[in-house]
Amino acid sequence: MTRRVVITGLGVVSPVGKNTTEFFDNLMAGRSGISVSRASFADKLSIRISAQVRDYNPADHFSKIKLTGIERFSQFALIAAEQAVKDAQLLLSEQELHRAGVYMGSGMGGATTLEEGYVEIFQRENPRIKPLSVLLGMNNAAASHLSLAYHLQGPNVTFATACASSAIAIGEAYRKIKDGYADVMLAGGSESLLTQGIIKAWEALRTLAREDEHDPAASCKPFAKDRSGLVLGEGAAVLVLEDAERAVKRGAHIYAEIAGYDCSSDASHISKPDYVGQTRAILGALHNAEMDPQDIHYINAHGTATLAGDIEETKAIKQSMGDHAYRVPVTSTKSMHGHLMGATGAVEFIAAVLALEHQAIPPTINLHQPDPECDLDYVPNVGRRGVELNAVMSNSFAFGGTNAVLIARRFEK
């Protein structure tokens, strides 16, 4: 059995917007969600910039009792899922719940809880920590809370493949429906790892961007000659995926059809990206979609603003797209929302789907001096409206060498 899979609901909590309207409006306007950290430990950091979800008060969404059992990354996931389910106007019968599931991605799960536990034990020498620490901190907590919230009794799986986690969650959910094992899936990712210990670990890895001396919000500069690294962010994104026949029958608004997906492994280095492996994933997704390179009208790039990463991705796009690489617009929205690690693939796929919905391409901001080795059309600084988009691609390339590529196209019955 092979079925078509469509997107009927979207939800996002990000540094540039806590719903899809705010999110895409700010992307198109080129507004950055990056700022100097206000955390209590900020003065102990060498790199103080991050992309935080602003003006977020958990009490606005959850009761005090509920918050004792829901970590920050799970909170974001639940809020994004609520938006997506409401957007899709999704109602499931008792029988349908057995064929509806959750696939989520997260790189580090409940990082805040784990770090708090370490501080209590090793720094404060407190013999007791939160009783629910295990349940708060486990990687699959967010997916489990979504399953509980909507009584979804189908597959419930969490993917942890670093920066590709949520892209793979979406891709595998697509396959689950396409192959007839489920009818409806909530798919996406969530991450909240802006803790002192984790930021210090990233500092030690020397991949974080330097703070721009003129404007901290402009510190992430994908594809630019003066780029210096990535900016850590937090947030969540969830999509409702459905069997196309079911969605059409119930009269759902269909944002797009998921046309193709593939994943690959570089199998060459734990942290250094490799355009050869990335190329395999892009070509695999095109093959799965039965599409040619010229059928892709926009690419939301992984584009982390690391020195090696941007060059390797540029090579991969050239290798897989041929001459079309110089004609297709490519942007990195990480220049605005930062790198949300396990959630970033889902957030960027939603950006690509909304580009398709609105026929508009968000820019890569802070791109004033392009790197000569990054010579594609990166839509510098100003978004484009009134374009004609029929199919879009989203790239997610992770530490560990995992690559995932998703393709969405306008749905036609």
C-alpha positions as CSV (number, residue, x, y, z in Angstrom):
1,M,0.0,0.0,0.0
2,T,1.3,3.4,-1.0
3,R,-0.6,6.6,-0.1
4,R,-0.1,10.3,-0.4
5,V,0.7,12.2,2.7
6,V,-0.4,15.8,3.4
7,I,0.2,18.5,6.0
8,T,-3.0,19.9,7.6
9,G,-1.8,21.6,10.8
10,L,1.2,23.6,11.9
11,G,2.4,24.8,15.3
12,V,5.6,26.6,16.3
13,V,7.2,28.1,19.4
14,S,10.5,29.9,18.4
15,P,12.7,32.8,19.2
16,V,11.1,34.8,16.4
17,G,7.4,33.9,17.1
18,K,5.2,31.8,19.3
19,N,2.8,30.9,16.6
20,T,3.1,30.4,12.8
21,T,1.8,33.9,11.9
22,E,4.3,35.7,14.1
23,F,7.0,33.3,13.0
24,F,6.7,33.7,9.3
25,D,5.9,37.5,9.5
26,N,9.2,38.0,11.4
27,L,11.1,35.8,9.1
28,M,9.9,37.8,6.1
29,A,10.7,41.1,7.8
30,G,14.2,39.8,8.6
31,R,13.8,40.3,12.4
32,S,16.3,38.5,14.5
33,G,15.5,36.6,17.7
34,I,19.1,36.5,18.8
35,S,20.1,38.6,21.8
36,V,22.4,38.8,24.7
37,S,21.5,36.2,27.4
38,R,19.6,37.5,30.5
39,A,20.2,34.3,32.4
40,S,21.6,34.5,35.9
41,F,24.8,32.7,34.8
42,A,25.4,34.9,31.7
43,D,28.4,36.6,33.3
44,K,30.1,33.2,33.5
45,L,29.9,32.6,29.8
46,S,32.5,33.5,27.1
47,I,29.7,33.5,24.5
48,R,26.7,35.4,25.9
49,I,24.4,35.5,22.8
50,S,21.6,33.0,22.2
51,A,18.2,32.7,20.7
52,Q,15.6,32.4,23.5
53,V,11.9,32.1,23.3
54,R,11.0,35.6,24.5
55,D,8.3,36.7,26.9
56,Y,7.4,33.0,27.8
57,N,5.6,32.4,31.1
58,P,4.9,28.7,31.7
59,A,2.0,29.7,34.1
60,D,0.2,31.1,31.1
61,H,-0.2,27.6,29.7
62,F,0.1,25.1,32.6
63,S,-1.1,24.8,36.2
64,K,1.4,24.7,39.0
65,I,0.7,21.0,39.6
66,K,1.1,20.2,35.9
67,L,4.4,22.1,35.7
68,T,5.9,19.8,38.3
69,G,5.9,17.0,35.7
70,I,6.6,18.9,32.5
71,E,10.1,20.1,31.5
72,R,10.6,23.2,29.4
73,F,11.2,21.3,26.2
74,S,8.0,19.3,26.8
75,Q,6.1,22.5,27.5
76,F,7.2,23.9,24.1
77,A,6.2,20.7,22.4
78,L,2.7,20.7,24.0
79,I,2.1,24.3,23.0
80,A,3.2,23.8,19.4
81,A,1.1,20.6,19.2
82,E,-2.0,22.4,20.5
83,Q,-1.6,25.0,17.8
84,A,-1.1,22.3,15.1
85,V,-4.1,20.2,16.2
86,K,-6.3,23.3,16.4
87,D,-5.1,24.5,13.0
88,A,-5.9,21.1,11.5
89,Q,-9.3,21.0,13.2
90,L,-8.4,17.5,14.0
91,L,-11.0,15.2,15.6
92,L,-10.4,11.5,16.0
93,S,-12.9,8.8,16.8
94,E,-12.0,6.1,19.4
95,Q,-11.2,3.7,16.6
96,E,-9.0,6.2,14.8
97,L,-6.9,6.8,17.9
98,H,-5.3,3.4,17.3
99,R,-4.0,4.5,13.9
100,A,-2.7,7.9,15.1
101,G,0.7,8.4,16.6
102,V,3.6,10.7,17.6
103,Y,7.1,11.0,16.1
104,M,9.3,13.6,17.7
105,G,12.9,14.6,17.7
106,S,15.1,16.0,20.4
107,G,18.9,16.1,20.7
108,M,19.2,16.4,24.5
109,G,15.7,16.1,25.9
110,G,15.3,17.5,29.4
111,A,18.7,19.2,29.6
112,T,17.6,21.7,32.3
113,T,16.4,19.0,34.7
114,L,19.6,17.0,34.2
115,E,21.8,20.0,34.9
116,E,19.8,21.0,37.9
117,G,20.2,17.5,39.3
118,Y,24.0,17.6,38.8
119,V,24.2,21.0,40.6
120,E,22.2,19.7,43.5
121,I,24.3,16.6,43.9
122,F,27.8,17.6,43.1
123,Q,27.9,21.3,43.9
124,R,25.4,21.7,46.7
125,E,25.9,18.2,48.0
126,N,22.2,17.7,48.4
127,P,21.4,14.0,48.7
128,R,17.9,14.6,47.3
129,I,16.8,15.8,43.8
130,K,13.4,16.2,42.2
131,P,11.5,13.0,42.5
132,L,10.4,13.2,38.9
133,S,13.8,13.9,37.5
134,V,13.9,10.8,35.3
135,L,10.5,11.5,33.9
136,L,11.2,15.1,33.3
137,G,14.6,14.6,31.7
138,M,14.1,11.6,29.4
139,N,14.4,12.3,25.7
140,N,11.0,10.8,25.0
141,A,9.1,12.9,27.5
142,A,7.8,15.4,25.0
143,A,6.5,12.7,22.6
144,S,4.9,10.9,25.5
145,H,3.1,14.0,26.8
146,L,1.7,14.6,23.3
147,S,0.5,11.0,23.1
148,L,-1.2,11.4,26.5
149,A,-2.7,14.8,25.7
150,Y,-4.5,13.5,22.6
151,H,-4.9,9.8,23.6
152,L,-2.9,8.8,20.5
153,Q,-2.5,5.0,20.7
154,G,-0.4,4.4,17.6
155,P,3.4,4.5,17.3
156,N,5.1,6.8,19.8
157,V,8.8,7.2,19.0
158,T,11.6,9.8,19.7
159,F,14.5,10.3,17.4
160,A,17.8,11.6,18.7
161,T,20.1,12.3,15.7
162,A,21.4,15.8,16.8
163,C,20.5,18.5,14.4
164,A,18.6,16.1,12.1
165,S,16.3,14.7,14.8
166,S,13.0,16.4,14.0
167,A,13.5,16.2,10.2
168,I,13.9,12.5,10.5
169,A,10.9,12.4,12.8
170,I,8.8,14.1,10.1
171,G,10.3,11.9,7.3
172,E,9.6,8.6,9.2
173,A,6.1,9.7,10.1
174,Y,5.5,10.4,6.4
175,R,6.7,6.9,5.6
176,K,4.5,5.5,8.3
177,I,1.4,6.9,6.7
178,K,2.5,6.4,3.2
179,D,3.1,2.7,3.8
180,G,-0.3,2.3,5.5
181,Y,0.8,1.8,9.1
182,A,-0.9,4.9,10.4
183,D,-3.5,7.5,9.2
184,V,-2.5,10.5,11.3
185,M,0.7,11.5,12.9
186,L,1.9,14.4,15.0
187,A,5.5,14.9,14.0
188,G,8.2,17.5,14.8
189,G,10.7,18.3,17.5
190,S,11.5,20.2,20.7
191,E,14.6,21.5,22.4
192,S,15.6,23.7,25.3
193,L,19.3,23.4,26.1
194,L,20.3,27.0,27.0
195,T,21.9,26.0,30.3
196,Q,25.2,27.0,31.7
197,G,26.8,23.6,31.4
198,I,25.7,22.9,27.8
199,I,26.6,26.4,26.6
200,K,30.1,26.0,28.2
201,A,30.4,22.6,26.4
202,W,29.6,24.3,23.1
203,E,32.1,27.0,23.9
204,A,34.7,24.3,24.3
205,L,33.9,22.9,20.9
206,R,34.6,26.3,19.4
207,T,31.6,26.3,17.1
208,L,29.6,29.2,18.6
209,A,29.5,32.6,16.9
210,R,31.3,35.6,18.3
211,E,29.0,38.4,19.5
212,D,28.8,41.1,16.8
213,E,30.4,44.2,18.3
214,H,27.9,46.5,16.7
215,D,24.7,44.5,17.0
216,P,24.4,41.2,19.0
217,A,21.2,40.4,17.0
218,A,23.4,40.2,13.8
219,S,25.8,37.6,15.2
220,C,24.7,34.7,13.1
221,K,25.9,35.2,9.5
222,P,25.3,32.2,7.3
223,F,27.3,32.1,4.0
224,A,29.0,35.4,4.9
225,K,32.8,35.9,4.6
226,D,32.8,37.1,8.3
227,R,30.7,34.3,9.8
228,S,32.1,32.9,13.0
229,G,29.8,30.1,14.0
230,L,26.3,29.1,15.1
231,V,24.0,30.6,17.8
232,L,22.2,28.2,20.1
233,G,18.4,28.5,20.2
234,E,15.4,26.8,21.8
235,G,11.8,26.1,20.7
236,A,9.5,23.5,19.2
237,A,7.6,22.8,16.0
238,V,4.9,20.2,15.4
239,L,3.0,19.3,12.2
240,V,-0.2,17.3,11.7
241,L,0.4,14.8,8.9
242,E,-2.5,12.9,7.3
243,D,-3.4,10.4,4.7
244,A,-4.4,12.6,1.8
245,E,-7.7,10.8,1.1
246,R,-8.8,11.2,4.7
247,A,-7.9,14.9,4.7
248,V,-9.7,15.6,1.5
249,K,-12.8,13.7,2.7
250,R,-13.1,15.8,5.8
251,G,-12.5,19.1,4.0
252,A,-9.3,19.9,5.8
253,H,-7.1,22.8,4.7
254,I,-4.0,21.3,3.1
255,Y,-0.8,23.3,3.3
256,A,1.2,20.9,1.1
257,E,2.0,17.3,0.2
258,I,5.1,15.7,1.5
259,A,6.6,14.6,-1.8
260,G,10.0,13.2,-0.8
261,Y,12.3,12.3,2.0
262,D,15.6,10.6,2.5
263,C,18.4,10.3,5.0
264,S,22.0,9.3,4.8
265,S,25.2,9.0,6.9
266,D,28.5,10.6,6.0
267,A,30.3,7.8,7.8
268,S,33.4,9.9,7.6
269,H,33.7,12.1,10.7
270,I,31.8,12.7,14.0
271,S,31.7,16.5,13.6
272,K,33.1,17.5,10.2
273,P,30.4,17.7,7.5
274,D,30.8,16.0,4.2
275,Y,29.1,17.2,1.0
276,V,29.3,13.7,-0.5
277,G,26.9,12.3,2.2
278,Q,24.7,15.4,2.0
279,T,24.5,15.0,-1.7
280,R,23.3,11.4,-1.3
281,A,20.4,12.6,0.9
282,I,19.4,15.3,-1.5
283,L,19.4,13.0,-4.5
284,G,17.6,10.3,-2.5
285,A,14.8,12.7,-1.6
286,L,14.5,13.8,-5.2
287,H,14.3,10.2,-6.3
288,N,11.7,9.4,-3.7
289,A,9.6,12.4,-4.9
290,E,10.2,11.4,-8.5
291,M,11.3,14.9,-9.2
292,D,14.2,16.6,-11.0
293,P,16.4,19.3,-9.5
294,Q,14.7,22.0,-11.6
295,D,11.4,21.1,-9.9
296,I,12.6,22.6,-6.7
297,H,11.9,26.3,-6.4
298,Y,13.3,27.1,-2.9
299,I,15.7,25.5,-0.5
300,N,15.7,26.2,3.3
301,A,19.3,25.3,4.0
302,H,20.8,23.9,7.1
303,G,23.1,26.9,7.0
304,T,24.6,27.0,10.5
305,A,27.2,29.8,9.8
306,T,30.1,27.5,10.7
307,L,33.1,27.9,8.5
308,A,33.1,24.3,7.1
309,G,29.4,23.6,7.2
310,D,28.3,26.4,4.9
311,I,30.9,25.5,2.3
312,E,30.1,21.8,2.4
313,E,26.4,22.4,2.0
314,T,27.0,24.8,-0.9
315,K,29.0,22.0,-2.6
316,A,26.2,19.5,-1.9
317,I,23.6,21.7,-3.5
318,K,25.8,22.2,-6.5
319,Q,26.6,18.5,-6.8
320,S,23.0,17.5,-6.6
321,M,21.3,20.3,-8.5
322,G,23.8,20.9,-11.3
323,D,23.2,24.2,-13.2
324,H,19.9,24.7,-11.3
325,A,21.9,25.3,-8.1
326,Y,22.6,28.8,-9.4
327,R,18.9,29.5,-10.1
328,V,17.2,28.2,-7.0
329,P,16.9,30.6,-4.0
330,V,18.6,29.2,-0.9
331,T,18.2,30.7,2.5
332,S,19.2,30.0,6.1
333,T,16.6,31.1,8.5
334,K,19.0,30.2,11.3
335,S,20.3,33.8,10.8
336,M,17.2,34.8,12.7
337,H,16.0,32.0,14.9
338,G,19.3,30.4,15.7
339,H,20.1,26.7,15.8
340,L,17.4,24.8,17.7
341,M,19.3,21.6,17.5
342,G,16.8,18.7,17.7
343,A,13.9,21.0,16.9
344,T,15.6,22.9,14.0
345,G,14.6,20.6,11.2
346,A,10.9,20.8,12.0
347,V,11.1,24.6,12.5
348,E,12.8,25.1,9.2
349,F,10.5,22.7,7.4
350,I,7.6,24.7,8.6
351,A,9.3,27.8,7.3
352,A,9.6,26.1,3.9
353,V,6.0,25.0,4.0
354,L,4.8,28.5,4.8
355,A,7.0,29.9,2.0
356,L,5.0,27.6,-0.3
357,E,1.7,28.6,1.3
358,H,2.4,32.3,1.0
359,Q,4.5,32.2,-2.2
360,A,7.2,34.2,-0.4
361,I,10.8,33.5,0.4
362,P,12.4,34.6,3.7
363,P,15.9,36.1,3.5
364,T,19.3,35.1,4.9
365,I,20.0,38.2,7.0
366,N,23.4,39.6,8.0
367,L,24.8,38.6,4.6
368,H,26.7,41.7,3.4
369,Q,30.0,40.1,2.4
370,P,29.4,36.7,0.8
371,D,32.1,34.1,1.1
372,P,33.6,33.5,-2.4
373,E,33.2,29.8,-1.9
374,C,29.5,30.3,-1.1
375,D,28.3,31.7,-4.4
376,L,24.6,30.7,-4.7
377,D,21.5,32.9,-4.5
378,Y,21.1,33.1,-0.7
379,V,18.4,35.8,-0.8
380,P,20.5,38.3,1.1
381,N,18.9,40.5,3.8
382,V,15.5,41.1,2.0
383,G,12.7,38.5,1.5
384,R,10.9,38.0,-1.8
385,R,7.2,38.1,-2.2
386,G,5.1,37.3,-5.2
387,V,7.3,34.4,-6.3
388,E,6.1,31.2,-7.9
389,L,6.8,28.2,-5.8
390,N,5.5,24.7,-6.5
391,A,8.0,22.6,-4.5
392,V,10.4,23.4,-1.7
393,M,13.2,21.5,0.0
394,S,14.5,21.6,3.6
395,N,18.0,20.3,4.5
396,S,19.1,19.1,8.0
397,F,22.7,18.0,8.4
398,A,23.8,16.8,11.9
399,F,26.8,16.1,14.1
400,G,27.4,12.4,13.9
401,G,27.1,12.6,10.1
402,T,23.3,12.1,9.8
403,N,21.7,13.9,6.9
404,A,18.0,14.4,6.3
405,V,16.2,16.1,3.4
406,L,12.5,16.8,3.1
407,I,10.5,17.9,0.0
408,A,7.1,19.5,0.0
409,R,4.9,20.5,-3.0
410,R,1.6,22.1,-3.6
411,F,-1.2,19.6,-3.3
412,E,-3.3,18.8,-6.3
413,K,-6.1,16.2,-6.1
